[in-house]
């Protein structure tokens, strides 16, 4: 079992699959049981369960400030 991924507010991440608008980069705008993402291309906001978000993230493009 893998340790949980540490997400921070302000992280910029790349998802494995592109958004329908064509963008792959997202900003993290909400943390909790669900993770809130905002598409850097079109501005759409989505909420994903933490477990689902951990599977879909390909890599961290830029890390946000530490808490």
Backbone as a ProteinNet text record, in pm:
[ID]
protein_1_A
[PRIMARY]
XXXXXXXXXXXXXXXXXXXXXXXXXXXXXXXXXXXXXXXXXXXXXXXXXXXXXXXXXXXXXXXXXXX
[TERTIARY]
84.1	0	88.6	57.2	135.4	95.5	190.3	153.1	69.7	-16.3	-100	-15.4	-60	6.9	-21.3	81.1	63.1	25.1	-98.3	-145	-137.7	-107.5	-105.3	-189.4	-248.4	-318.6	-217.9	-255.7	-167.1	-80.2	-84.9	-9.2	-62	28.4	-11.5	25	-74.4	-52.2	-90	-40.5	-77.2	-153.9	-270.9	-352.8	-311.1	-345.8	-312.9	-389.1	-516.7	-598.2	-630.9	-638.9	-672.1	-819.4	-845.8	-981.9	-1043.1	-1175.7	-1235.2	-1193.7	-1153.1	-1108.5	-967.4	-898.3	-764	-655	-689	-588.6	-555.8	-430.5	-387	-346.2	-320.3	-272.9	-387.9	-381	-484.1	-419.6	-489.8	-448.4	-534.7	-476	-552.2	-605.4	-738.1	-802.4	-877.3	-887.9	-959.7	-903	-884.8	-836.3	-933.6	-942.3	-1030.8	-1050.5	-1166.6	-1198	-1204.5	-1249.8	-1249.8	-1144.5	-1084.4	-984.5	-1048.8	-1037.8	-1092.6	-984.7	-1015.4	-922.3	-984.5	-898.6	-942.4	-855.4	-919.6	-848.8	-777.3	-649.4	-571.8	-607.4	-674.2	-709.2	-844.6	-948.2	-1083.3	-1141.4	-1078	-1125.7	-1232.4	-1270.7	-1372.4	-1322.8	-1410.8	-1375.6	-1442.6	-1368.1	-1421.8	-1376.4	-1454.5	-1420.1	-1400.7	-1291.1	-1265.7	-1238.2	-1283.3	-1248.4	-1097.3	-1042	-895.8	-835.3	-894.7	-840.8	-841	-947.8	-958	-855.1	-838.5	-741.5	-599.7	-565.9	-431.8	-404	-504.1	-486.5	-471.3	-542.4	-544.7	-427.5	-358.7	-246.8	-127.2	-72.3	45.9	172.2	179.7	297.4	265.1	349.8	340.2	425.5	364	436.1	502.7	429.1	479	414.5	492.7	439.2	398.6	287.3	240.7	320.7	295.1	367.3	331.8	428.4	402.1	315.2	232.7	140	211.4
-118.6	0	124.9	218.1	341	441.7	523.1	630.2	735.1	808.2	907.7	1020	1070.9	1181.7	1310.1	1391.4	1518.8	1626.4	1674.7	1784.3	1912.8	2023.9	2155.8	2252.1	2350.4	2455.8	2527.3	2553.7	2623.5	2532.8	2400.5	2308.2	2316.6	2304.5	2290.3	2148.5	2073.9	1933.3	1906.2	1793.4	1747	1617.2	1608.2	1487.3	1389.3	1262.8	1160.2	1178.4	1215.2	1235.9	1384.2	1435.1	1577.9	1606.4	1728.9	1778.2	1793	1788.9	1805.1	1933.8	2037.4	2161.5	2147.1	2037.8	2013.6	2037.4	2099.3	2129.1	2008.6	2000.9	1893.1	1946.7	2077.8	2134.3	2191	2164.1	2205.7	2267.8	2360.9	2417.5	2356	2329.1	2278.9	2399.2	2404.6	2520.2	2483.9	2354.6	2312.1	2178.9	2166.6	2041.5	1992.7	1863.9	1801.2	1656.6	1600.3	1465.4	1463.3	1574.2	1593.6	1698.4	1685.6	1782.1	1865.2	1996.4	2086.5	2126.6	2113.9	2149.4	2256.2	2343.8	2443.3	2426.4	2407.6	2388.7	2518.4	2509.4	2627.7	2678.4	2597.3	2637.6	2707.8	2645.3	2700.4	2754	2724.4	2775.6	2691.2	2578.8	2491.3	2436.3	2429.3	2373.8	2238.6	2142.1	2008.8	1963.2	1874.8	1811.5	1662.3	1608.4	1464.9	1411.2	1289.1	1224.4	1209.2	1215.2	1211	1086.8	970	846.4	852.8	907.4	920.6	1022.1	1131.4	1234.2	1177.2	1097.2	1038.4	949.3	878	791.4	871.7	983.5	1059.4	1154.1	1190.4	1284	1213.8	1275.8	1221	1275.1	1408	1467.1	1605.9	1653.2	1789.5	1879.4	1981.3	2076.2	2181.4	2226.8	2328.7	2304.4	2314.8	2292.9	2425	2422.5	2538.1	2555.5	2663.9	2686.4	2581.6	2548.2	2453.1	2518.6	2438.8	2491.9	2537.1
0	0	0	-87.8	-99.6	7.3	52.8	146.7	74.1	145.2	78.6	17.3	-95.2	-162.5	-86.8	-67.9	1.7	-99.3	-88.8	-172.2	-92	-158.4	-94.4	-176.5	-108.3	-181.4	-269.9	-392.9	-485.4	-569.6	-545.2	-630.7	-773	-868.4	-1008.8	-1047.5	-1096.3	-1128.3	-1273.6	-1323.4	-1457	-1439.4	-1502.6	-1495.7	-1605.2	-1584.9	-1683.6	-1814.8	-1804.5	-1924.6	-1937.8	-2060	-2076.3	-2047.3	-2006.2	-1988.1	-2127.8	-2143.8	-2276.5	-2348.7	-2273.7	-2337.4	-2394.8	-2361.5	-2412.1	-2309.3	-2195.7	-2093.6	-2007.9	-1964.4	-1875.2	-1738.6	-1727.2	-1601.3	-1519.2	-1388.6	-1294.2	-1171.4	-1107.1	-979	-869.9	-754.5	-640.4	-563.7	-547.9	-484.5	-356.9	-323.6	-203.4	-156.5	-24.8	33.2	138.4	154.9	252.5	210.1	242.5	196.8	44.1	-14.1	-159	-192.5	-309.8	-356	-466.7	-457.3	-558.9	-658.1	-786.2	-893.6	-982.5	-1037.9	-1135.8	-1259.2	-1374.9	-1501.3	-1538.8	-1575.9	-1611.6	-1750.6	-1832.4	-1967.5	-1973.6	-1914.9	-1928.1	-1797.9	-1682.9	-1555.7	-1487.6	-1546.3	-1487.4	-1354.7	-1255.3	-1124.7	-1107.5	-1053.8	-1026.9	-889	-827.8	-700.7	-725.7	-675	-684.4	-545.1	-519.2	-393.3	-388.4	-269.3	-252.2	-318.5	-298.7	-356.8	-509	-566.5	-712.1	-762.6	-690.7	-730	-729.8	-629.2	-622.5	-742.8	-790.7	-908	-1036.3	-1047.4	-1172.5	-1192.8	-1084.4	-1096.1	-1159.1	-1262.6	-1329.5	-1264.1	-1245.2	-1182.9	-1129.6	-1041.3	-989	-1077.6	-1136.8	-1220.6	-1132.3	-1030.2	-937.2	-802.4	-695.7	-560.7	-498.3	-424.6	-351.1	-222.2	-149.6	-24.5	80.7	167	274.8	380.4	446.3	547	671.7
[MASK]
+++++++++++++++++++++++++++++++++++++++++++++++++++++++++++++++++++

